[in-house]
Amino acid sequence: MAVLEIQGKSIACKAILFDKDGTLLDFLQLWGPWAESMLSQLQVWMQERGASFTVELEHVLGTLHDSQGRINGYDVQGPLAIATVDECNGWLAGQLYAAGTPWNEAITIIRGFSSTAMKSVRERKSAEPLPGLLDLLRRCKEAGLSLAVVTSDSTAAAETHLEWMGIRSFFTSIVGCDRVTRGKPDAESFLLACRELSVEAHEAVVIGDSNGDMQMGRHAGAAFTLGYCPQLDQSSYLHEADAVIRHYDELGIGLKEERE
């Protein structure tokens, strides 16, 4: 049994379940190009037909833009940050439907746009471990902690992104949205990962950057829910986290002393 030291608290645990985007890797670095491509393709489509979005551009996916219109931030509680790709595609198809396109055509168009955007993501391979993550993963392994990734992305995409970062070997279980019936904030993903790690839910800690991750952990009965937010002054949305950190060097890991 290992012990996680967080802000003066000691949490005994056997496993850590990580979210992926925004927790293991920089969210905007990976998904910014996808969002820009999707919005650009949608804008062209709309302009050619004299149509417009049902909401302001920033609210289509939950993105922030600079004076040149480039994405430089995102709403941590918006669809881009939390929804699956399929859910985002459904929401975007709704924009086309509202502009007068039959639903079957709208979803087909959006899937085509998404395929183009994903091609750009694969070509860039823009995924790098967040500061301090590699050291944390090594310390976890040395302490005998089992590790998993629980994500709203597909399992195949998660595998690919972990390979790009060179950290796939640290994780025993990868649970994507395609492996469960009910994704976050439901407990199903968490519990599946625990089964694959051969641990009980109360022996596992969840680390994530969204309140949906925290809710998932609470619904499952996790030992501890830990929010990750580099801008700690902006972490109020993680209101169901037991604690919030801004850097992985804030975590200490040791071994629990067993009484004879």
C-alpha positions as CSV (number, residue, x, y, z in Angstrom):
1,M,0.0,0.0,0.0
2,A,1.4,3.4,-1.0
3,V,0.7,6.8,0.6
4,L,0.0,9.9,-1.3
5,E,1.0,13.1,0.5
6,I,-1.1,16.1,-0.6
7,Q,-1.2,19.4,1.3
8,G,-0.6,17.9,4.7
9,K,-2.9,15.0,4.1
10,S,-1.9,11.3,3.8
11,I,-4.0,9.1,1.6
12,A,-3.4,5.3,1.5
13,C,-4.0,3.9,-1.9
14,K,-3.1,1.2,-4.3
15,A,-3.9,2.9,-7.6
16,I,-4.2,6.3,-9.3
17,L,-6.6,6.8,-12.2
18,F,-5.7,9.8,-14.4
19,D,-7.9,11.7,-16.8
20,K,-6.0,12.3,-20.1
21,D,-6.6,15.7,-21.8
22,G,-5.6,18.6,-19.5
23,T,-4.2,16.2,-16.9
24,L,-1.5,14.2,-18.7
25,L,-1.1,16.5,-21.6
26,D,-1.7,20.1,-22.6
27,F,-5.3,20.2,-23.7
28,L,-5.1,23.2,-26.1
29,Q,-1.9,22.0,-27.7
30,L,-3.6,18.8,-28.8
31,W,-7.2,19.8,-29.4
32,G,-6.8,23.5,-30.4
33,P,-5.9,22.6,-34.0
34,W,-9.0,20.3,-34.2
35,A,-11.3,23.0,-32.9
36,E,-9.8,25.6,-35.2
37,S,-10.2,23.3,-38.2
38,M,-13.8,22.5,-37.3
39,L,-14.9,26.1,-36.7
40,S,-13.1,27.2,-39.9
41,Q,-14.8,24.6,-42.0
42,L,-18.2,25.4,-40.4
43,Q,-17.8,29.1,-41.0
44,V,-17.0,28.6,-44.7
45,W,-20.0,26.3,-45.0
46,M,-22.2,28.8,-43.3
47,Q,-20.9,31.8,-45.4
48,E,-21.4,30.0,-48.6
49,R,-25.1,29.5,-47.8
50,G,-25.8,32.8,-46.1
51,A,-26.4,31.1,-42.8
52,S,-25.0,31.7,-39.3
53,F,-24.5,29.9,-36.0
54,T,-27.2,29.9,-33.4
55,V,-24.8,31.2,-30.8
56,E,-21.7,33.4,-30.8
57,L,-18.6,31.8,-32.2
58,E,-17.0,31.4,-28.7
59,H,-20.0,29.4,-27.6
60,V,-20.1,27.0,-30.4
61,L,-17.4,24.7,-28.8
62,G,-16.5,26.8,-25.8
63,T,-13.3,28.5,-27.1
64,L,-11.5,31.8,-26.5
65,H,-10.0,33.7,-29.4
66,D,-7.3,36.4,-29.8
67,S,-7.7,39.5,-31.9
68,Q,-6.8,37.5,-35.1
69,G,-9.4,34.9,-34.3
70,R,-7.0,32.2,-33.3
71,I,-7.9,30.0,-30.4
72,N,-5.9,30.9,-27.3
73,G,-8.1,29.4,-24.5
74,Y,-11.2,27.4,-23.7
75,D,-14.0,27.1,-21.3
76,V,-13.1,24.4,-18.9
77,Q,-16.8,23.6,-18.5
78,G,-17.6,23.8,-22.2
79,P,-18.2,21.0,-24.8
80,L,-14.7,21.1,-26.2
81,A,-13.2,20.4,-22.8
82,I,-15.7,17.8,-21.5
83,A,-17.7,16.3,-24.3
84,T,-16.6,13.3,-26.4
85,V,-15.8,13.9,-30.1
86,D,-19.1,12.3,-31.0
87,E,-21.0,14.5,-28.7
88,C,-19.2,17.6,-30.1
89,N,-20.0,16.4,-33.6
90,G,-23.7,16.0,-32.6
91,W,-23.8,19.5,-31.2
92,L,-22.1,20.9,-34.4
93,A,-24.5,19.0,-36.7
94,G,-27.2,20.8,-34.8
95,Q,-25.8,24.1,-36.0
96,L,-26.2,22.9,-39.6
97,Y,-29.7,21.5,-38.9
98,A,-30.7,24.9,-37.5
99,A,-29.4,26.4,-40.7
100,G,-31.9,24.3,-42.7
101,T,-29.9,21.1,-43.5
102,P,-31.6,17.8,-43.0
103,W,-30.2,15.9,-40.0
104,N,-28.8,13.0,-42.0
105,E,-26.9,15.4,-44.3
106,A,-25.8,17.6,-41.3
107,I,-24.2,14.7,-39.4
108,T,-22.5,13.3,-42.5
109,I,-21.0,16.8,-43.3
110,I,-19.8,17.2,-39.7
111,R,-18.2,13.7,-39.7
112,G,-16.4,14.7,-42.9
113,F,-15.2,17.9,-41.3
114,S,-14.0,16.0,-38.2
115,S,-12.1,13.5,-40.3
116,T,-10.2,16.4,-41.9
117,A,-9.5,18.0,-38.6
118,M,-8.3,14.7,-37.1
119,K,-5.9,14.2,-39.9
120,S,-4.3,17.5,-38.9
121,V,-4.1,16.4,-35.3
122,R,-2.4,13.1,-36.3
123,E,0.1,14.9,-38.5
124,R,1.1,17.4,-35.8
125,K,1.3,14.8,-33.0
126,S,1.2,17.7,-30.6
127,A,1.1,15.8,-27.3
128,E,3.7,16.3,-24.6
129,P,3.6,15.3,-20.9
130,L,2.7,18.1,-18.6
131,P,5.5,19.5,-16.3
132,G,6.5,17.1,-13.6
133,L,4.3,14.3,-14.9
134,L,7.2,11.9,-16.0
135,D,8.8,12.2,-12.5
136,L,5.4,11.5,-10.8
137,L,4.8,8.4,-13.0
138,R,8.2,7.1,-12.2
139,R,7.7,7.6,-8.4
140,C,4.3,5.9,-8.7
141,K,5.8,2.8,-10.2
142,E,8.6,2.8,-7.7
143,A,6.0,2.8,-4.9
144,G,4.1,-0.1,-6.5
145,L,1.1,2.0,-7.5
146,S,-1.1,0.7,-10.4
147,L,-2.0,3.3,-12.9
148,A,-4.8,3.8,-15.4
149,V,-6.2,6.4,-17.8
150,V,-9.9,7.1,-17.7
151,T,-10.9,9.4,-20.6
152,S,-13.8,10.8,-22.6
153,D,-11.7,10.3,-25.7
154,S,-11.8,6.9,-27.5
155,T,-9.6,4.2,-26.2
156,A,-7.6,4.0,-29.5
157,A,-7.0,7.7,-29.5
158,A,-5.9,7.6,-25.9
159,E,-3.4,4.8,-26.7
160,T,-2.1,6.8,-29.6
161,H,-1.6,10.0,-27.6
162,L,0.1,8.1,-24.7
163,E,2.5,6.5,-27.3
164,W,3.3,10.0,-28.7
165,M,4.3,11.1,-25.2
166,G,6.3,7.9,-24.6
167,I,4.3,7.1,-21.4
168,R,2.1,4.2,-22.5
169,S,4.1,1.6,-20.6
170,F,3.2,3.2,-17.3
171,F,-0.5,2.4,-17.6
172,T,-2.0,-1.0,-17.0
173,S,-5.6,0.0,-18.0
174,I,-6.9,2.5,-20.6
175,V,-10.7,3.1,-20.4
176,G,-12.1,5.3,-23.2
177,C,-15.7,6.3,-23.8
178,D,-16.2,3.5,-26.2
179,R,-15.6,0.9,-23.5
180,V,-18.5,2.0,-21.3
181,T,-22.2,2.7,-21.6
182,R,-22.2,5.8,-19.4
183,G,-19.2,8.1,-19.5
184,K,-18.2,10.7,-17.0
185,P,-19.4,11.8,-14.5
186,D,-20.9,8.3,-14.1
187,A,-18.8,5.9,-12.1
188,E,-18.8,3.1,-14.7
189,S,-15.4,4.1,-16.3
190,F,-13.7,4.4,-12.9
191,L,-15.1,1.0,-11.7
192,L,-14.0,-0.7,-14.9
193,A,-10.5,0.6,-14.5
194,C,-10.4,-0.6,-10.9
195,R,-11.4,-4.1,-11.9
196,E,-8.7,-4.2,-14.5
197,L,-6.2,-3.0,-11.9
198,S,-7.5,-5.6,-9.4
199,V,-8.2,-2.9,-6.8
200,E,-11.3,-1.7,-4.9
201,A,-12.7,1.7,-5.7
202,H,-11.9,3.0,-2.1
203,E,-8.2,2.0,-2.8
204,A,-7.9,4.3,-5.8
205,V,-7.3,8.0,-6.2
206,V,-8.6,10.0,-9.3
207,I,-6.7,12.9,-10.8
208,G,-8.4,15.2,-13.3
209,D,-8.9,18.7,-14.5
210,S,-12.7,18.7,-14.7
211,N,-15.4,18.6,-12.1
212,G,-16.8,15.6,-14.0
213,D,-13.7,13.7,-13.0
214,M,-14.3,14.6,-9.4
215,Q,-17.9,13.6,-9.6
216,M,-16.9,10.3,-11.2
217,G,-14.6,9.6,-8.3
218,R,-17.2,10.5,-5.7
219,H,-19.9,8.4,-7.4
220,A,-17.5,5.4,-7.4
221,G,-16.4,5.8,-3.8
222,A,-12.8,6.8,-4.6
223,A,-10.3,7.2,-1.8
224,F,-9.6,10.8,-2.9
225,T,-10.5,13.2,-5.7
226,L,-7.6,15.4,-6.8
227,G,-8.1,18.4,-9.1
228,Y,-5.3,19.6,-11.4
229,C,-5.3,23.3,-12.4
230,P,-2.1,25.1,-13.2
231,Q,-4.0,28.4,-12.7
232,L,-5.0,27.8,-9.1
233,D,-6.9,31.0,-8.8
234,Q,-9.2,29.7,-11.6
235,S,-10.0,26.4,-9.9
236,S,-13.3,27.2,-8.3
237,Y,-15.1,25.0,-10.9
238,L,-13.4,22.0,-9.3
239,H,-15.7,22.4,-6.3
240,E,-16.1,18.6,-5.7
241,A,-12.4,18.0,-5.4
242,D,-10.9,17.0,-2.1
243,A,-7.9,19.1,-3.0
244,V,-6.5,21.0,-6.0
245,I,-2.9,21.2,-7.1
246,R,-1.2,23.4,-9.8
247,H,1.9,21.2,-10.3
248,Y,2.8,17.6,-9.9
249,D,5.8,18.3,-7.7
250,E,3.2,19.1,-5.0
251,L,2.6,15.4,-4.6
252,G,4.6,13.2,-2.3
253,I,4.6,9.4,-2.6
254,G,5.7,6.9,0.0
255,L,5.0,3.5,1.4
256,K,2.6,2.8,4.2
257,E,4.3,1.3,7.3
258,E,2.6,-2.0,8.2
259,R,2.2,-2.7,11.9
260,E,3.5,-6.1,13.1
